[in-house]
């Protein structure tokens, strides 16, 4: 026996066979701020616990929080501001693909590209940017309707930030394992600068390459390696290589200014032995200035790809 609803009561909307399914639930506005504030509080509490107890148990949690906090918050911000119509599944899938597929793919590719005739920075840039673009293609292979520069910017940034999160954790764990004793300072010195620079690095570069890739995607979902896509990828690799080479260039400039000799360090990056305070300040100024310059070039490039209404979120 069926009961009819009382008069005036709202009826449940059931999609018919020819109607689209209801939209995916949206994330509430301002979630990225709450995520950032709560994550910072939890990270600080974990750091204080590790410092007061002098134990190694909180260190893995500290590494994971420090590596993923800013990338996750930035992805949430990009989704809320510019990518709600893309859906949570697309953004989350790209973030996971960047970390799960991008980092192993880059490591496998670097072993073949890092020939001595090439600079290590250039080889690493080629390998990592190719791996991240491949992760973006894999994540969107079954979503042919996802096209256009704005979608490429948002989803490319998600791939790059997923890559950066896993890479930052890997560097922090590596520094922790290579240290003489489990030292909280080693974790902070390795992870903190990388976390702060994450949005201006991998996320920015893959957003630019993703915008080019999805701008030239065919209506049937096929990806095209058109000349603008390859040219954009090469330009992004130049930015990446310049970013990685800033410390080496700063070391050589300081050595020349003070009439000293820069000693070759790991991976061909020079360093200055027995530096004075003046040399250290000049090195910090030049290396930081180089990073800011490369980041500014990347931001200007992104702004040129999405002027005016292109940044606005579609309902």
CORVEN-V394629 format. One record per helix or strand of 3 or more residues. SS is the DSSP state (alpha for helix, beta for strand). FROM is the first residue (numbers start at 1). TO is the last residue. If there is no record, write none. Layout:
ss=[SS & SS]
from=[FROM & FROM]
to=[TO & TO]
//
This chain:
ss=[alpha & alpha & alpha & alpha & alpha & alpha & alpha & alpha & alpha & alpha & alpha & alpha]
from=[31 & 57 & 84 & 88 & 120 & 149 & 184 & 202 & 227 & 266 & 277 & 308]
to=[53 & 82 & 86 & 113 & 139 & 178 & 200 & 215 & 258 & 268 & 305 & 311]
//
